[in-house]
Amino acid sequence: MHAEVAIMTNQERAEEPVLRHDWTQGEAEALFALPFSELLFQAQTIHRRHFDPNEVQVSSLLSIKTGACSEDCAYCPQSAHYETGVKRESLMSLEDVLEAAQRAREEGATRFCMGAAWRSPRDGDLEAIAAMVEGVKALGMETCVTAGMLSDEQARRLKEAGLDYYNHNLDTSESYYGEIITTRTYQDRLDTLQRVRDAGMHVCCGGIVGMGESAADRAGLLIGLANLPRHPESVPINLLVRVEGTPLADTAALDPFDFVRTVAVARIMMPASRVRLSAGRSDMSDEMQALCFLAGANSIFYGDRLLTTENPQAQRDRRLFARLGLRMAGLGCWVP
């Protein structure tokens, strides 16, 4: 398919299906190949059909169990396979997690995400996480957990505890997946996502760009997400954080426009999902983030750290939101 085929007329935009699950590689690559201004126009047009363009949902992420993960994800400083200086830490106490959630709530976050560095949780640890979910829910916040692969029973237990979202990323395209991870298959990830759906929870699922993948792989990642039986309600788009000691530490930096294009195509292919700017924001200029919001991003992780990597400080986000006239979902405008 040539790139010009993807340029829609006004009438075609009006008649465009709201949701699709049958995207082809050619269609996705054609979107990526559009002139930048046309791509952003299409993304913004679709974004406005489904969301307030000046509202951003804000989540906070806490590492509740850090380091010593048995997986060999090439991007991850928490993998036990690499020497990155990340120290192994046991599962946090319920009291400490709820204290962090309360701080996040006071800063304006509406969703509290808890990340544990496991291949899959043990049942005893899952019970502790279930208690955390119940405690955070009692604060009036949405809850999200990422803790690796789940069994059917574990997914049901988290649902019983009141978990709103489970995060389990595809990371990259199916064809490039083996270059990044060898200890868990692409199908393993799909299986966990199905268990989460079967248990009745929302799905948070996205990927990482800038890992040396091709443009075709970025298209493939979004096809994998958009062609799921149901689109993920949250789609985190991560920019690789190059951590010393990981196999991807010396990977060439991704062109910022390629990242913005990925956000825009995600918005077009998954029009009703929250597209979240996740890891890597510390390396993004305010101007780059503004383009991402224009391209359809409408969620961020908020706070000083994302698991073990840095994130823009809350005050910087407040200033940027004020400059752009953006507001947090459920809150008023930012006051710098």
Buried (B, 14 or more C-beta within 10 A) or exposed (E): BEBEEBBBEEEEEEEBEEEBEEBEBEBBBBBBBBEEEBBBBBBBBBBEEBBEBEBBBBBBBBBBBBBBBBBBBBBBBBBBBBEBEBEEBEBBEBEEBBEBBBBBBEBBBBBBBBBBBBEBBEEEBBEBBBBBBBBBBEEEBBBBBBBBBBBEEBBBBBBEBBBBBBBBBBBBBBBBBEBBBEEBEBEBBBBBBBBBBEBEBBBBBBBBBBBBBEBBBBBBBBBBBBBBEEBBBBBBBBBBBBBEEBBBBEBEEBEBEBBBBBBBBBBBBBBEBBBBBBBBBBBBEBEBBBBBBBBBBBBBBBBEBBBBBBBBBBEBBBBBBBEBEBBBBEEEEBEE
